[in-house]
Amino acid sequence: MTQGRWRLRVSSDFSSSHQLRHYEGKCENMHGHNFTVEADVVGGSLDPKLGILMDFKELKRLLKAVTDELDHRHLNDLPDFADKNPSSELLAQHVFRRLKDLLAAYPVTLSEVMVSEKESSRAYYSEGPA
């Protein structure tokens, strides 16, 4: 018999400014976005009493704790982006790593984080095999 698994996805958002150093285009100038972030966690067993993998409310709270650190900030001024661009790709990696630390005490695995600066432009980050 095959063991199944469950995946949960929650979202959050934040508004920030950034500039892409060495871009040689309009995005090298300071500009802002209303970013959307989604995070997926997976797990193979549910709480036997509740029938849930993880409380959505708790997962949302943890993701919001990470996005609140970015909200209404100039991202280039944050220590993690002092020497690298706060691109959507690197923001997805940043959120993934911060959220992964916060999820260490929970029986789930963070599988993917998506950051979108607008509906038509999304960056995804995960760790492990492609």
DSSP file (Angstrom, degrees, kcal/mol; ACC not computed):
  #  RESIDUE AA STRUCTURE BP1 BP2  ACC     N-H-->O    O-->H-N    N-H-->O    O-->H-N    TCO  KAPPA ALPHA  PHI   PSI    X-CA   Y-CA   Z-CA
    1    1 A M              0   0    0      0, 0.0     2,-0.3     0, 0.0     0, 0.0   0.000 360.0 360.0 360.0 134.8    0.0    0.0    0.0
    2    2 A T        -     0   0    0      1,-0.1     2,-0.5     0, 0.0     0, 0.0  -0.597 360.0-127.3 -81.6 133.9    1.3    3.4   -1.0
    3    3 A Q        -     0   0    0     -2,-0.3     2,-0.1     1,-0.0    -1,-0.1  -0.682  27.8-148.9 -78.7 127.2    1.8    6.0    1.8
    4    4 A G        -     0   0    0     -2,-0.5     2,-0.3    40,-0.2    -1,-0.0  -0.333   8.0-154.2 -87.5 174.3    0.0    9.3    0.9
    5    5 A R        -     0   0    0     -2,-0.1     2,-0.3     2,-0.0    39,-0.2  -0.982   5.9-137.0-147.2 158.8    1.0   12.8    1.8
    6    6 A W  E     -A   43   0A   0     37,-3.1    37,-1.9    -2,-0.3     2,-0.4  -0.852   9.5-157.5-116.1 151.1   -0.8   16.1    2.2
    7    7 A R  E     -A   42   0A   0     -2,-0.3     2,-0.4    35,-0.2    35,-0.2  -0.998   5.0-166.3-129.9 133.0    0.2   19.6    1.1
    8    8 A L  E     -A   41   0A   0     33,-2.6    33,-2.3    -2,-0.4     2,-0.4  -0.911   2.8-165.2-114.8 145.9   -1.0   22.8    2.6
    9    9 A R  E     +A   40   0A   0     -2,-0.4     2,-0.3    31,-0.2    31,-0.2  -0.998   9.5 174.0-132.6 131.4   -0.6   26.2    1.0
   10   10 A V  E     -A   39   0A   0     29,-2.0    29,-2.4    -2,-0.4     2,-0.3  -0.885  13.6-149.5-127.7 163.3   -1.1   29.6    2.7
   11   11 A S  E     +A   38   0A   0     -2,-0.3     2,-0.3    27,-0.2    27,-0.2  -0.928  16.1 169.8-134.7 159.3   -0.4   33.1    1.4
   12   12 A S  E     -A   37   0A   0     25,-2.4    25,-2.9    -2,-0.3     2,-0.3  -0.887  15.6-147.8-150.0 175.8    0.6   36.5    2.8
   13   13 A D  E     -A   36   0A   0     -2,-0.3     2,-0.3    23,-0.2    23,-0.2  -0.975  10.8-177.6-149.1 164.2    1.6   39.8    1.3
   14   14 A F  E     -A   35   0A   0     21,-1.9    21,-2.1    -2,-0.3     2,-0.5  -0.978  21.2-131.6-157.2 158.3    3.8   42.8    2.0
   15   15 A S  E     +A   34   0A   0     -2,-0.3    57,-4.0    19,-0.2    58,-0.4  -0.969  39.2 148.5-117.8 128.0    4.6   46.2    0.4
   16   16 A S  E     -A   33   0A   0     17,-1.8    17,-2.3    -2,-0.5     2,-0.3  -0.973  37.3-125.7-151.5 162.7    8.2   47.2   -0.1
   17   17 A S  E     +Ab  32  74A   0     56,-2.0    58,-2.8    -2,-0.3     2,-0.3  -0.799  32.7 158.6-106.8 157.5   10.6   49.1   -2.2
   18   18 A H  E     -A   31   0A   0     13,-2.6    13,-2.1    -2,-0.3     2,-0.3  -0.966  25.1-146.1-160.7 171.5   13.8   47.8   -3.8
   19   19 A Q        -     0   0    0     -2,-0.3     2,-0.9    11,-0.2     9,-0.2  -0.984  19.3-129.6-146.0 142.0   16.2   48.5   -6.5
   20   20 A L    >   -     0   0    0      7,-2.8     3,-1.4    -2,-0.3     4,-0.2  -0.809  27.0-138.1 -97.2 105.3   18.2   46.0   -8.6
   21   21 A R  T 3  S+     0   0    0     -2,-0.9    64,-0.1     1,-0.3     8,-0.1  -0.305  83.4   9.3 -61.6 141.4   21.8   47.1   -8.6
   22   22 A H  T 3  S+     0   0    0      1,-0.1    -1,-0.3     6,-0.1     6,-0.1   0.663  87.5 128.6  65.0  19.0   23.7   46.7  -12.0
   23   23 A Y    <   -     0   0    0     -3,-1.4    -2,-0.1     2,-0.1     3,-0.1   0.825  56.0-148.5 -74.1 -32.0   20.4   46.0  -13.8
   24   24 A E        +     0   0    0      1,-0.3     2,-0.3    -4,-0.2    -3,-0.1   0.922  65.8  72.2  59.7  48.0   20.9   48.7  -16.4
   25   25 A G  S >  S-     0   0    0     -5,-0.2     3,-2.1     1,-0.0     4,-0.4  -0.929 106.0 -65.1-167.0-174.0   17.2   49.4  -16.8
   26   26 A K  G >  S+     0   0    0      1,-0.3     3,-1.6    -2,-0.3    -2,-0.1   0.798 122.2  66.2 -58.8 -29.9   14.3   51.0  -15.0
   27   27 A C  G 3  S+     0   0    0      1,-0.3    -7,-2.8    -8,-0.1    -1,-0.3   0.566  84.6  72.9 -73.3  -5.5   14.4   48.5  -12.2
   28   28 A E  G <  S+     0   0    0     -3,-2.1    -1,-0.3    -9,-0.2    -2,-0.2   0.750  87.3  78.5 -75.4 -22.4   17.8   49.8  -11.2
   29   29 A N  S <  S-     0   0    0     -3,-1.6    -9,-0.3    -4,-0.4   -11,-0.1  -0.519 104.2 -89.2 -79.4 152.5   15.9   52.9   -9.8
   30   30 A M        +     0   0    0     -2,-0.2     2,-0.3   -11,-0.1   -11,-0.2  -0.415  63.1 153.4 -62.2 134.1   14.1   52.6   -6.5
   31   31 A H  E     -A   18   0A   0    -13,-2.1   -13,-2.6    -4,-0.1     2,-0.3  -0.944  30.3-125.6-154.0 169.8   10.5   51.3   -7.0
   32   32 A G  E     -A   17   0A   0     -2,-0.3     2,-0.3   -15,-0.3   -15,-0.2  -0.822  14.4-169.1-126.6 162.6    7.9   49.4   -5.1
   33   33 A H  E     -A   16   0A   0    -17,-2.3   -17,-1.8    -2,-0.3     2,-0.8  -0.974  28.9-129.7-141.9 154.8    5.7   46.4   -5.3
   34   34 A N  E     -A   15   0A   0     83,-0.5   -19,-0.2    -2,-0.3     2,-0.1  -0.883  44.0-156.4 -99.9  94.2    2.8   44.8   -3.5
   35   35 A F  E     -A   14   0A   0    -21,-2.1   -21,-1.9    -2,-0.8     2,-0.4  -0.426  11.0-154.6 -77.4 145.3    4.4   41.4   -3.1
   36   36 A T  E     -AC  13 116A   0     80,-2.3    80,-2.7   -23,-0.2     2,-0.4  -0.959  10.5-165.4-114.9 139.6    2.4   38.2   -2.7
   37   37 A V  E     -AC  12 115A   0    -25,-2.9   -25,-2.4    -2,-0.4     2,-0.4  -0.987   5.9-172.6-127.1 134.6    4.0   35.2   -1.0
   38   38 A E  E     -AC  11 114A   0     76,-2.3    76,-2.7    -2,-0.4     2,-0.4  -0.973   4.3-165.9-122.8 143.5    2.7   31.6   -0.9
   39   39 A A  E     -AC  10 113A   0    -29,-2.4   -29,-2.0    -2,-0.4     2,-0.4  -0.996   3.2-159.0-130.7 134.6    4.2   28.8    1.1
   40   40 A D  E     -AC   9 112A   0     72,-2.8    71,-2.7    -2,-0.4    72,-1.3  -0.935   7.9-174.7-112.5 132.3    3.6   25.1    0.8
   41   41 A V  E     -AC   8 110A   0    -33,-2.3   -33,-2.6    -2,-0.4     2,-0.3  -0.930   6.1-162.3-120.0 152.2    4.2   22.5    3.5
   42   42 A V  E     +AC   7 109A   0     67,-2.6    67,-2.7    -2,-0.3     2,-0.3  -0.913  12.7 165.3-130.1 157.3    3.9   18.7    3.1
   43   43 A G  E     -A    6   0A   0    -37,-1.9   -37,-3.1    -2,-0.3    65,-0.1  -0.971  33.1-138.5-166.6 159.4    3.6   15.9    5.5
   44   44 A G  S    S+     0   0    0     -2,-0.3     2,-0.4   -39,-0.2   -40,-0.2   0.441  81.6  49.3-105.8  -1.9    2.6   12.2    5.6
   45   45 A S        -     0   0    0     62,-0.3     2,-0.3   -39,-0.1    -1,-0.1  -0.999  64.7-143.6-143.9 144.3    0.5   11.9    8.8
   46   46 A L        -     0   0    0     -2,-0.4     7,-0.2     1,-0.1     8,-0.0  -0.669  40.1 -91.4 -98.6 154.0   -2.4   13.8   10.2
   47   47 A D     >  -     0   0    0      5,-3.2     4,-3.3    -2,-0.3     5,-0.4  -0.519  39.2-140.2 -59.2 122.0   -3.1   14.6   13.9
   48   48 A P  T  4 S+     0   0    0      0, 0.0    -1,-0.2     0, 0.0    -2,-0.0   0.789  97.0  44.0 -63.9 -27.5   -5.2   11.5   14.8
   49   49 A K  T  4 S+     0   0    0      1,-0.1    -2,-0.1     3,-0.1    -3,-0.0   0.890 126.8  27.1 -82.6 -40.9   -7.6   13.5   17.0
   50   50 A L  T  4 S-     0   0    0      2,-0.2     3,-0.1     3,-0.0    -1,-0.1   0.706  91.2-133.6 -96.9 -23.1   -8.1   16.5   14.6
   51   51 A G     <  +     0   0    0     -4,-3.3     2,-0.3     1,-0.3    -5,-0.0   0.811  64.6 121.4  72.1  29.0   -7.5   15.0   11.2
   52   52 A I        -     0   0    0     -5,-0.4    -5,-3.2     1,-0.1    -1,-0.3  -0.920  60.8-147.1-124.9 151.8   -5.3   17.9   10.2
   53   53 A L  S    S-     0   0    0      1,-0.4     2,-0.3    -2,-0.3    -1,-0.1   0.922  86.6 -21.8 -75.7 -49.1   -1.7   18.1    9.0
   54   54 A M  S    S-     0   0    0     52,-0.1    -1,-0.4   -13,-0.1     2,-0.4  -0.961  78.2 -92.1-158.7 147.5   -1.1   21.5   10.6
   55   55 A D     >  -     0   0    0     -2,-0.3     4,-2.2     1,-0.2     3,-0.4  -0.504  28.5-145.4 -66.0 121.6   -3.5   24.3   11.7
   56   56 A F  H  > S+     0   0    0     -2,-0.4     4,-2.9     1,-0.2     5,-0.2   0.885 100.0  58.3 -53.4 -40.2   -3.8   26.7    8.8
   57   57 A K  H  > S+     0   0    0      1,-0.2     4,-1.9     2,-0.2    -1,-0.2   0.898 107.8  45.1 -59.6 -41.6   -4.1   29.6   11.3
   58   58 A E  H  > S+     0   0    0     -3,-0.4     4,-2.2     2,-0.2    -1,-0.2   0.898 112.5  50.4 -70.4 -41.1   -0.7   28.7   12.8
   59   59 A L  H  X S+     0   0    0     -4,-2.2     4,-2.2     1,-0.2    -2,-0.2   0.910 111.7  48.7 -63.4 -42.1    0.9   28.3    9.4
   60   60 A K  H  X S+     0   0    0     -4,-2.9     4,-2.7    -5,-0.2    -1,-0.2   0.892 109.1  53.8 -62.9 -40.1   -0.4   31.7    8.3
   61   61 A R  H  X S+     0   0    0     -4,-1.9     4,-1.8    -5,-0.2    -2,-0.2   0.913 109.8  47.0 -62.0 -43.0    0.8   33.3   11.5
   62   62 A L  H  X S+     0   0    0     -4,-2.2     4,-1.3     2,-0.2    -2,-0.2   0.917 113.2  47.7 -66.6 -43.5    4.4   32.0   10.9
   63   63 A L  H  X S+     0   0    0     -4,-2.2     4,-2.5     1,-0.2     3,-0.3   0.910 110.9  52.2 -63.9 -40.8    4.4   33.1    7.3
   64   64 A K  H  X S+     0   0    0     -4,-2.7     4,-2.7     1,-0.2    -1,-0.2   0.860 102.6  59.2 -64.1 -34.4    3.1   36.5    8.4
   65   65 A A  H  X S+     0   0    0     -4,-1.8     4,-0.7     2,-0.2    -1,-0.2   0.882 110.2  43.4 -59.7 -37.1    5.8   36.8   10.9
   66   66 A V  H >< S+     0   0    0     -4,-1.3     3,-0.7    -3,-0.3     4,-0.5   0.930 115.2  46.3 -74.4 -46.6    8.3   36.5    8.1
   67   67 A T  H >X S+     0   0    0     -4,-2.5     4,-1.3     1,-0.2     3,-1.1   0.818 104.2  63.0 -69.0 -28.6    6.6   38.9    5.7
   68   68 A D  H 3< S+     0   0    0     -4,-2.7    -1,-0.2     1,-0.3    -2,-0.2   0.823  95.8  60.4 -63.1 -29.4    6.1   41.5    8.5
   69   69 A E  T << S+     0   0    0     -3,-0.7    -1,-0.3    -4,-0.7    -2,-0.2   0.739 112.8  38.1 -66.4 -22.1    9.9   41.7    8.6
   70   70 A L  T X4 S+     0   0    0     -3,-1.1     3,-1.1    -4,-0.5    -2,-0.2   0.612  89.5 115.0-101.9 -18.1    9.8   42.9    5.0
   71   71 A D  T 3< S-     0   0    0     -4,-1.3   -55,-0.2     1,-0.3     3,-0.1  -0.316  88.4  -3.4 -67.8 133.9    6.7   45.0    5.0
   72   72 A H  T 3  S+     0   0    0    -57,-4.0     2,-0.3     1,-0.2    -1,-0.3   0.868 105.1 123.2  53.8  43.7    7.1   48.7    4.4
   73   73 A R  S <  S-     0   0    0     -3,-1.1   -56,-2.0   -58,-0.4     2,-0.9  -0.894  72.2-117.4-124.7 156.4   10.9   48.5    4.2
   74   74 A H  B >   -b   17   0A   0     -2,-0.3     3,-2.3   -58,-0.2     4,-0.4  -0.878  31.9-152.2 -89.7 107.2   13.5   49.4    1.6
   75   75 A L  G >  S+     0   0    0    -58,-2.8     3,-1.5    -2,-0.9     6,-0.3   0.773  88.0  64.9 -59.4 -31.3   14.7   45.8    1.0
   76   76 A N  G 3  S+     0   0    0    -59,-0.3    -1,-0.3     1,-0.3     8,-0.1   0.758  96.5  60.0 -62.4 -23.0   18.2   46.9   -0.1
   77   77 A D  G <  S+     0   0    0     -3,-2.3    -1,-0.3     3,-0.0    -2,-0.2   0.603  82.2 101.0 -81.5 -11.9   18.7   48.2    3.5
   78   78 A L  S X  S-     0   0    0     -3,-1.5     3,-2.0    -4,-0.4     4,-0.1  -0.501  82.2-121.7 -75.1 143.1   18.2   44.8    5.1
   79   79 A P  G >  S+     0   0    0      0, 0.0     3,-1.4     0, 0.0     4,-0.3   0.845 110.5  59.3 -53.0 -38.2   21.3   43.0    6.2
   80   80 A D  G 3  S+     0   0    0      1,-0.3     3,-0.1     2,-0.1    -4,-0.1   0.685 112.4  40.1 -67.3 -15.6   20.5   39.9    4.0
   81   81 A F  G <  S+     0   0    0     -3,-2.0    -1,-0.3    -6,-0.3    -3,-0.1   0.111  79.8 108.7-118.7  21.1   20.5   42.1    0.9
   82   82 A A  S <  S+     0   0    0     -3,-1.4    -2,-0.1     1,-0.2    -1,-0.1   0.848  98.4  18.2 -64.7 -34.0   23.5   44.3    1.7
   83   83 A D  S    S+     0   0    0     -4,-0.3     2,-0.3    -3,-0.1    -1,-0.2   0.223 124.3  55.0-125.7  14.3   25.6   42.7   -1.0
   84   84 A K  S    S-     0   0    0     -8,-0.1    -1,-0.0    -3,-0.1   -63,-0.0  -0.987  87.5 -97.1-143.7 155.1   22.9   41.0   -3.2
   85   85 A N        -     0   0    0     -2,-0.3     2,-1.8     1,-0.1     5,-0.1  -0.435  24.5-129.6 -72.3 138.8   19.9   42.2   -5.0
   86   86 A P        +     0   0    0      0, 0.0    -1,-0.1     0, 0.0   -11,-0.1  -0.391  51.1 161.2 -81.8  60.0   16.5   41.8   -3.4
   87   87 A S     >  -     0   0    0     -2,-1.8     4,-2.5     1,-0.1     5,-0.2  -0.279  57.1-104.9 -72.2 165.5   15.1   40.1   -6.5
   88   88 A S  H  > S+     0   0    0      1,-0.2     4,-2.3     2,-0.2     5,-0.2   0.886 122.7  54.5 -60.0 -37.4   12.0   38.1   -6.4
   89   89 A E  H  > S+     0   0    0      1,-0.2     4,-1.8     2,-0.2    -1,-0.2   0.942 112.2  41.2 -61.7 -48.3   14.1   35.0   -6.7
   90   90 A L  H  > S+     0   0    0      1,-0.2     4,-2.4     2,-0.2    -1,-0.2   0.795 112.1  55.8 -74.2 -27.1   16.3   35.9   -3.7
   91   91 A L  H  X S+     0   0    0     -4,-2.5     4,-2.9     2,-0.2     5,-0.2   0.905 106.4  51.3 -65.8 -41.2   13.3   37.1   -1.7
   92   92 A A  H  X S+     0   0    0     -4,-2.3     4,-2.4     1,-0.2    -2,-0.2   0.916 111.9  46.7 -61.2 -42.5   11.7   33.6   -2.3
   93   93 A Q  H  X S+     0   0    0     -4,-1.8     4,-2.5     2,-0.2     5,-0.2   0.919 112.2  50.7 -64.1 -43.6   14.9   32.0   -1.0
   94   94 A H  H  X S+     0   0    0     -4,-2.4     4,-2.3     2,-0.2     5,-0.2   0.940 112.8  44.7 -59.7 -49.6   15.0   34.4    2.0
   95   95 A V  H  X S+     0   0    0     -4,-2.9     4,-2.9     1,-0.2     5,-0.3   0.916 112.0  53.9 -62.4 -43.4   11.4   33.7    3.0
   96   96 A F  H  X S+     0   0    0     -4,-2.4     4,-2.8    -5,-0.2    -2,-0.2   0.946 111.3  44.1 -55.7 -51.7   11.9   30.0    2.5
   97   97 A R  H  X S+     0   0    0     -4,-2.5     4,-1.6     2,-0.2    -1,-0.2   0.879 115.4  47.4 -66.7 -38.9   14.9   29.9    4.9
   98   98 A R  H  X S+     0   0    0     -4,-2.3     4,-1.6    -5,-0.2    -1,-0.2   0.927 116.0  44.5 -66.3 -44.7   13.3   32.1    7.5
   99   99 A L  H  X S+     0   0    0     -4,-2.9     4,-1.8    -5,-0.2    -2,-0.2   0.881 107.7  58.5 -69.0 -37.7   10.1   30.1    7.5
  100  100 A K  H  < S+     0   0    0     -4,-2.8     4,-0.4    -5,-0.3    -1,-0.2   0.906 105.8  50.4 -57.4 -42.3   11.9   26.8    7.5
  101  101 A D  H >< S+     0   0    0     -4,-1.6     3,-1.0     1,-0.2    -1,-0.2   0.909 110.4  49.1 -61.5 -42.6   13.6   27.8   10.8
  102  102 A L  H 3< S+     0   0    0     -4,-1.6     3,-0.4     1,-0.2    -1,-0.2   0.766 109.8  52.3 -69.4 -25.3   10.2   28.7   12.3
  103  103 A L  T >< S+     0   0    0     -4,-1.8     3,-2.3     1,-0.2     5,-0.4   0.439  77.0 102.4 -89.5  -0.4    8.7   25.4   11.2
  104  104 A A  T <  S+     0   0    0     -3,-1.0    -1,-0.2    -4,-0.4    -2,-0.1   0.790  80.7  51.1 -56.4 -30.5   11.4   23.2   12.8
  105  105 A A  T 3  S+     0   0    0     -3,-0.4    -1,-0.3    -4,-0.2    -2,-0.1   0.429  98.0  84.3 -88.0   1.6    9.2   22.3   15.7
  106  106 A Y  S <  S-     0   0    0     -3,-2.3     2,-1.1     2,-0.2   -52,-0.1  -0.744  85.2-117.8-108.4 153.4    6.2   21.2   13.5
  107  107 A P  S    S+     0   0    0      0, 0.0   -62,-0.3     0, 0.0     2,-0.3  -0.155  84.9  88.6 -83.8  44.4    5.6   17.8   11.9
  108  108 A V        -     0   0    0     -2,-1.1     2,-0.4    -5,-0.4   -65,-0.2  -0.889  67.9-133.1-133.2 164.0    5.7   19.2    8.3
  109  109 A T  E     -C   42   0A   0    -67,-2.7   -67,-2.6    -2,-0.3     2,-0.5  -0.984  22.1-126.7-118.9 129.7    8.4   19.9    5.7
  110  110 A L  E     +C   41   0A   0     -2,-0.4   -69,-0.3   -69,-0.2    17,-0.2  -0.640  32.7 174.8 -72.5 123.2    8.5   23.3    3.9
  111  111 A S  E     -     0   0A   0    -71,-2.7     2,-0.3    -2,-0.5    16,-0.3   0.793  53.7  -4.2-102.9 -33.4    8.4   22.3    0.2
  112  112 A E  E     -C   40   0A   0    -72,-1.3   -72,-2.8    14,-0.1     2,-0.4  -0.988  45.7-157.4-162.8 147.8    8.2   25.6   -1.7
  113  113 A V  E     -CD  39 125A   0     12,-2.3    12,-2.5    -2,-0.3     2,-0.4  -0.996  13.0-162.5-127.5 137.5    7.9   29.4   -1.5
  114  114 A M  E     -CD  38 124A   0    -76,-2.7   -76,-2.3    -2,-0.4     2,-0.4  -0.964   2.5-168.6-118.5 135.2    6.6   31.6   -4.2
  115  115 A V  E     -CD  37 123A   0      8,-2.8     8,-2.8    -2,-0.4     2,-0.4  -0.993   5.4-172.5-122.8 131.6    7.1   35.4   -4.4
  116  116 A S  E     -CD  36 122A   0    -80,-2.7   -80,-2.3    -2,-0.4     6,-0.2  -0.985  20.5-172.6-125.3 128.9    5.2   37.5   -6.9
  117  117 A E  E    S-     0   0A   0      4,-1.1   -83,-0.5    -2,-0.4     2,-0.3   0.645  86.3  -2.6 -91.5 -16.4    5.7   41.1   -7.6
  118  118 A K  E >  S- D   0 121A   0      3,-1.0     3,-2.2   -85,-0.1    -1,-0.4  -0.944  86.8 -93.2-160.6 165.3    2.6   41.1   -9.8
  119  119 A E  T 3  S+     0   0    0     -2,-0.3     3,-0.0     1,-0.3    -1,-0.0   0.790 122.7  47.6 -54.6 -32.5    0.2   38.5  -11.0
  120  120 A S  T 3  S+     0   0    0      1,-0.1     2,-0.4    -3,-0.0    -1,-0.3   0.432 106.0  62.6 -92.1   1.8    2.1   37.8  -14.2
  121  121 A S  E <   +D  118   0A   0     -3,-2.2    -4,-1.1     2,-0.0    -3,-1.0  -0.939  61.3 164.1-135.6 111.7    5.6   37.5  -12.6
  122  122 A R  E     -D  116   0A   0     -2,-0.4     2,-0.4    -6,-0.2    -6,-0.2  -0.963  19.9-161.3-131.5 143.7    6.4   34.8  -10.0
  123  123 A A  E     -D  115   0A   0     -8,-2.8    -8,-2.8    -2,-0.4     2,-0.4  -0.984  11.5-161.2-122.6 136.3    9.6   33.3   -8.6
  124  124 A Y  E     -D  114   0A   0     -2,-0.4     2,-0.4   -10,-0.2   -10,-0.2  -0.901   5.5-171.9-117.2 144.3    9.6   29.9   -6.8
  125  125 A Y  E     +D  113   0A   0    -12,-2.5   -12,-2.3    -2,-0.4     2,-0.3  -0.999  13.4 154.9-137.2 135.0   12.2   28.5   -4.4
  126  126 A S        -     0   0    0     -2,-0.4     2,-0.3   -14,-0.2   -14,-0.1  -0.951  30.7-129.9-145.4 164.5   12.6   25.0   -3.0
  127  127 A E        +     0   0    0     -2,-0.3    -2,-0.0   -16,-0.3     0, 0.0  -0.894  65.9  30.6-117.5 150.6   15.5   23.0   -1.6
  128  128 A G  S    S-     0   0    0     -2,-0.3    -2,-0.1     2,-0.0   -17,-0.0  -0.612 103.5  -0.3 103.2-165.9   16.4   19.5   -2.6
  129  129 A P              0   0    0      0, 0.0    -2,-0.0     0, 0.0     0, 0.0  -0.251 360.0 360.0 -62.2 144.8   15.9   17.6   -5.8
  130  130 A A              0   0    0     -4,-0.0    -2,-0.0     0, 0.0    -3,-0.0   0.459 360.0 360.0 -72.7 360.0   14.3   19.4   -8.7
